[in-house]
Amino acid sequence: MKKILVYERQEGESKQAFEGFRIYRDLGAERSLQAVAQKLSKSTTLMKRWSAKHDWVNRANEFDREMDRKALIQQEKERREMAKRHAQQSMMFQGKVLERMQKLKPEELSTNDLIRWFTEAVKIERLSRGVATEINEVNVDADVKQSQNEDLEERLDKYEKLYEEMENRRKGTHG
């Protein structure tokens, strides 16, 4: 024998009383016996009697909990599907990028390109190891502030100049 859920028609509940409960249940946050009475063109007194006799408030609350539970299950299912889809797409894209990278000739890349690729590679490695990729500002002893991003930018500029000097020397020019 199938168990009757509390938000379904109960044993001994008339079709009219269940219709009243169904309307009450489906009103959600706007639930009121007056609203049900108006929709059914019945008296509020009758709605109060049906509600008390058939435990509408508790049944509607149980219905809300069940709907919330189902919504959470659905959200989790969709989140997992999204994560799986994103992982598959990411892997496909990584393959295409690696394919393209293998065809690149480092000497054809600009200094800025090399620095940008190096920076991105470091970020990806840090992410994959669960390490922060950016530190915007570090407060030390409340009087000293050191911006990690600025420090990184300064270092990258210095490396870029060094690389350009090395390239110039290699080519036999000095500048």
Buried (B, 14 or more C-beta within 10 A) or exposed (E): EEEEEBBBBBEEBEEEBBBBBBBBBEBEEEBEBEBBBEBBEBEBEBBBEBBEEBBBEEBBBBBBEEEEEEEEEEEEEEEEEEEEEEEEEEEEEEEEEEEEEEEEEEEEEEBEEBBEBEEEEEEEEEEEEEEEEEEEEEEEEEEEEEEEEEEBEEEBEEBBEEEEEEEEEEEEEEE
